[in-house]
Amino acid sequence: MRLKEKYQKQIAPELKTKLGFKNSLLVPRLTKVVLNVGFGRHVKEKDFMANVEKGLTKIAGQKPVLTVSKKSISAFKIREGLIIGAKVTLRGQRMYDFVERLVNIVFPRVRDFRGISEKSVDREGNMTVGFKEYVSFPEILADEADSNIFGLEVCLGTSAKNREAGLELFRALGFPFKKDSK
């Protein structure tokens, strides 16, 4: 059973009773997933930018948007209007497919993975997870990813009103949290 179908038929009714909601529209759900890569010290390297764009396109299944700096910061050698990163926003069926791959394939492939800390869920119920290497995604072949290995951040936005509701949603979706996260 696909994740979206499983959410609609099993997870949402369980969360409704567990969280004590009378209206099914109050049940927390995923709203969007944002994949984000900052270029950092590689800001002036065009081949690195092209590699990041190609990698994000493979991972997300859609072309990334290049992000531009809003201000000049002399300490970081950044000028206003300089391309400093790339991001992809996933919604709908692509979002659910990505989350399913993230939980079932990517997390088990991450080196030395012990689970996600509960601290990665903020007080609005959204979660942010960072990856040091993008090669744990199944779309990326190990021999393709040569010296230009980059890290990426995955932000999962929810409609939860608080942290507890967000944690319950992520647990129900199958996210592997650490057993004792202190």
Order of alpha helices (4+ residues) and beta strands (2+ residues): alpha-alpha-beta-alpha-beta-beta-alpha-beta-beta-alpha
